[in-house]
Amino acid sequence: ASDKLGCKFSNRYGSGFIISSDLGKCVTPAHEPGFVALQLSGSVAVEAVYSSVGAQFEYQTIIEFDMIFPDIGTVGGGTMLNVYGDNLIQSVDVVAHGSQLMPGTGLPGLSCRFGASYSTGAIHISSTIVRCETPTFHSGLINQPLVIDLSLDTVEWVGNHMAFEPISTNAVATISPTAGMRSGGTTVTFA
């Protein structure tokens, strides 16, 4: 018996292999964003017959981000980081079931990763903004830029060389007010 598996996503063919009698893997071909039906065949021959398996796969638009704020925060965590970009969406599974990185939920979803080691769930604000709360970092990472990556599913990560830098303590303990009009002119007092 062959361990190769024919995989078809809509009208495009992907390669696959059988791991066991009830487990296989397929590598997806390129496809425009949207839902497609998955079909399988026990053969990769040109004349192979494919059968629907009653499952759909979602091709998602590539996420992009081009700004983060703030880019520094305390090593103890708790900094709310805004990530700005395009195509920052939640997958249908995450919208319906939540993210494993958020308390009380069970599926992976929109998340931020710092330095390829520290991951946290992200809050979807809009298709152009997500918000992540920084985790507690190891003290050896103080003043070390940590490259930020984003993911829609905690499996595939996208980065662009932007970094967050943990610092030992905030130089300013409090500011007042903490928000103002975007037109400017707010006087901020700090201590």
C-alpha positions as CSV (number, residue, x, y, z in Angstrom):
1,A,0.0,0.0,0.0
2,S,1.2,3.5,-0.8
3,D,1.7,6.0,2.0
4,K,1.0,8.9,-0.4
5,L,-2.3,10.6,-0.3
6,G,-4.0,12.7,-2.9
7,C,-5.5,15.9,-1.5
8,K,-7.7,18.3,-3.5
9,F,-8.7,21.8,-2.2
10,S,-11.5,23.0,-4.4
11,N,-9.9,22.5,-7.9
12,R,-6.3,22.6,-6.7
13,Y,-4.1,19.7,-5.8
14,G,-1.9,19.4,-2.8
15,S,0.4,16.6,-1.7
16,G,-0.2,14.4,1.3
17,F,0.7,11.2,3.1
18,I,-0.9,8.7,5.3
19,I,0.4,8.5,8.9
20,S,-1.8,5.7,10.2
21,S,-5.1,4.1,9.4
22,D,-7.0,7.1,10.7
23,L,-4.5,10.0,10.3
24,G,-3.1,11.8,7.3
25,K,-1.5,15.1,6.4
26,C,-1.9,17.4,3.4
27,V,0.1,20.4,2.3
28,T,-2.2,23.0,0.8
29,P,-1.6,24.6,-2.6
30,A,-1.9,28.3,-3.0
31,H,-5.5,29.6,-3.3
32,E,-7.4,32.9,-3.0
33,P,-9.0,33.6,0.4
34,G,-12.2,31.8,1.2
35,F,-13.7,28.4,2.1
36,V,-13.0,25.4,0.0
37,A,-14.1,21.7,0.1
38,L,-11.4,19.1,1.0
39,Q,-11.4,15.9,-1.2
40,L,-9.1,13.0,-0.7
41,S,-7.9,10.1,-2.8
42,G,-5.8,7.0,-2.0
43,S,-3.8,7.6,-5.1
44,V,-1.8,10.5,-6.6
45,A,-2.2,9.3,-10.1
46,V,-3.5,11.7,-12.8
47,E,-6.7,9.6,-13.2
48,A,-7.3,9.3,-9.4
49,V,-10.9,9.6,-8.1
50,Y,-11.3,12.1,-5.3
51,S,-14.1,11.8,-2.7
52,S,-15.5,14.6,-0.6
53,V,-14.8,14.1,3.1
54,G,-17.4,16.6,4.3
55,A,-14.9,19.1,5.6
56,Q,-14.0,22.6,4.6
57,F,-10.7,24.5,4.8
58,E,-10.5,28.3,5.2
59,Y,-7.8,30.1,3.2
60,Q,-7.1,33.4,4.9
61,T,-5.7,36.6,3.7
62,I,-2.0,37.2,4.7
63,I,-1.8,39.3,7.8
64,E,0.4,42.4,7.8
65,F,1.4,44.8,10.4
66,D,3.5,47.9,10.2
67,M,3.4,49.6,13.7
68,I,3.3,48.7,17.3
69,F,2.8,51.0,20.3
70,P,4.3,51.1,22.8
71,D,7.5,49.4,21.9
72,I,8.8,49.3,25.5
73,G,7.3,48.1,28.8
74,T,8.3,46.6,32.1
75,V,9.8,43.1,32.3
76,G,7.0,42.2,34.8
77,G,4.4,42.3,32.0
78,G,1.0,43.9,31.8
79,T,1.8,46.4,29.1
80,M,-1.1,46.7,26.6
81,L,0.5,46.7,23.2
82,N,-1.4,47.9,20.2
83,V,-0.5,46.3,16.8
84,Y,-1.6,48.2,13.7
85,G,-1.8,46.6,10.2
86,D,-4.1,45.0,7.7
87,N,-6.1,41.8,7.5
88,L,-6.0,41.3,11.3
89,I,-9.0,39.0,11.4
90,Q,-10.2,36.2,13.7
91,S,-10.8,32.9,12.0
92,V,-14.3,31.5,12.0
93,D,-13.3,28.8,14.6
94,V,-11.9,31.4,17.0
95,V,-14.9,33.6,16.7
96,A,-17.2,30.7,17.4
97,H,-15.1,29.0,20.1
98,G,-12.5,31.3,21.5
99,S,-8.7,31.1,21.8
100,Q,-6.8,28.7,23.9
101,L,-4.6,31.5,25.0
102,M,-7.6,33.3,26.5
103,P,-8.9,31.9,29.8
104,G,-11.8,29.5,29.5
105,T,-11.6,28.7,25.8
106,G,-10.3,25.7,23.9
107,L,-9.1,26.6,20.3
108,P,-6.0,28.5,19.2
109,G,-6.5,31.9,17.7
110,L,-5.3,35.4,17.2
111,S,-2.1,35.8,19.2
112,C,1.2,37.7,19.7
113,R,4.6,36.2,20.2
114,F,7.6,38.0,21.7
115,G,11.1,36.8,20.8
116,A,9.8,33.5,19.4
117,S,9.3,32.3,23.0
118,Y,6.5,34.2,24.8
119,S,3.0,33.9,23.4
120,T,-0.2,35.7,24.5
121,G,-3.7,35.8,23.2
122,A,-4.6,39.0,21.3
123,I,-7.8,41.0,21.5
124,H,-9.4,41.7,18.1
125,I,-10.2,45.4,17.9
126,S,-10.7,45.7,14.2
127,S,-9.3,44.4,10.9
128,T,-6.5,47.0,11.4
129,I,-5.8,46.8,15.2
130,V,-5.2,44.0,17.7
131,R,-4.2,44.4,21.3
132,C,-1.9,42.1,23.3
133,E,-1.0,42.2,27.0
134,T,2.7,41.5,27.4
135,P,3.6,38.5,29.6
136,T,6.2,38.4,32.4
137,F,9.6,38.1,30.8
138,H,12.8,36.5,32.2
139,S,14.9,39.2,33.9
140,G,17.8,38.3,31.5
141,L,15.8,39.9,28.7
142,I,15.8,43.4,30.2
143,N,16.8,45.9,27.5
144,Q,16.8,43.2,24.8
145,P,14.6,43.8,21.8
146,L,12.2,40.9,21.3
147,V,10.9,40.6,17.7
148,I,7.1,40.5,17.6
149,D,5.1,38.0,15.5
150,L,1.4,37.6,15.0
151,S,-0.7,34.6,14.3
152,L,-4.3,33.8,13.4
153,D,-4.0,30.2,14.7
154,T,-0.9,29.9,16.9
155,V,0.6,27.6,14.2
156,E,1.7,29.9,11.4
157,W,3.4,33.2,12.5
158,V,4.0,36.4,10.6
159,G,6.6,39.0,11.6
160,N,8.3,42.0,10.2
161,H,11.3,42.8,12.4
162,M,9.4,45.1,14.8
163,A,10.5,44.6,18.4
164,F,9.3,45.2,21.9
165,E,11.9,45.9,24.6
166,P,11.3,44.9,28.2
167,I,12.8,47.4,30.7
168,S,13.4,47.0,34.4
169,T,11.0,49.7,35.7
170,N,9.0,52.6,34.3
171,A,10.8,55.9,34.6
172,V,7.4,57.5,35.3
173,A,5.1,56.0,37.8
174,T,1.9,57.8,36.9
175,I,0.5,60.2,34.2
176,S,-2.7,62.2,34.3
177,P,-4.8,62.3,32.3
178,T,-4.1,59.0,30.5
179,A,-5.9,59.9,27.3
180,G,-6.7,63.0,25.3
181,M,-8.2,64.2,22.0
182,R,-6.3,63.2,18.8
183,S,-6.2,66.8,17.8
184,G,-3.6,67.4,20.6
185,G,-3.4,70.1,23.2
186,T,-3.9,67.9,26.3
187,T,-1.5,68.8,29.1
188,V,-0.1,65.6,30.7
189,T,1.2,65.6,34.2
190,F,3.6,62.9,35.3
191,A,5.4,61.9,38.4
